[in-house]
């Protein structure tokens, strides 16, 4: 195993801001990244005593690798593969009461920006379908790190991973979720939350509210049953597009609504 001093010697030195930004390192004959010479990290050329002395930062190539790793981790956690048919193409937007929600969801997926989308309505009206379609669109076309989860399952997972004696794994998971480039929470209000779980959910919502990170939330329960602090942030008209879906449950016998295969492509 190499000593830390030997490892530091292999990391290129980038000149401080205001200079040419050139890297002071002997060029290798063949490198994939000309910036860091494949070291993956850069360290500033600062004098002893400077706050930046000895500090290393990921190179662009390394940051891309880390971002891709994070996207893949959250993709697996979201388990979106089981919703492979939940796309905009497969959604029947011609059913009465559904068309406007479809158009708004598609617009959000195309330009998520710094806004929230709240889909509210009874069971079986396509809220989850639209939420998953947004998540899949963001991953495919925007290459965003996306986390999708039903709120009850999210809280169960946080409880299962929490260990007060060794919280590093939990802390990493919690930070990944609340800082995901797009967070999609399904079935808000159906959870049977303990005070601890309710507080953790509030921390996720509040953090994303303050940072204005793109968020999609669906719910079918009386909003008065949800933590008032959470609903206050969700219903902030300056941030959230509120969409109430007034349609029949397509799962009930005799309902003519169907999942459409094919159709127009967003």
Buried (B, 14 or more C-beta within 10 A) or exposed (E): EEEEEEEBEEBBBBBEEEEEEEBEBEEEEEEEBEBBBBBBBBBBBBEEEEEEEEEBEBBEBBEEEEBEEBBEBBBEBBEBEEBEEBBBEBBBBEBEBBEEBBEBBBEBBBEBEEBBBBBBBEEBBBBBBBBBBBBBBBBEEBEBBBBBBBBBEBBBBBEEBBEEEEEEEBEEBBEBBBBBBBBBBBBBBBBEBEEEBBEBBBEBBBBBBEEEBBBBBBBBEEBEEBBEBBBEBBBEEEBBBBBEBEBBEBEEEEEEBEEBEEEEEB
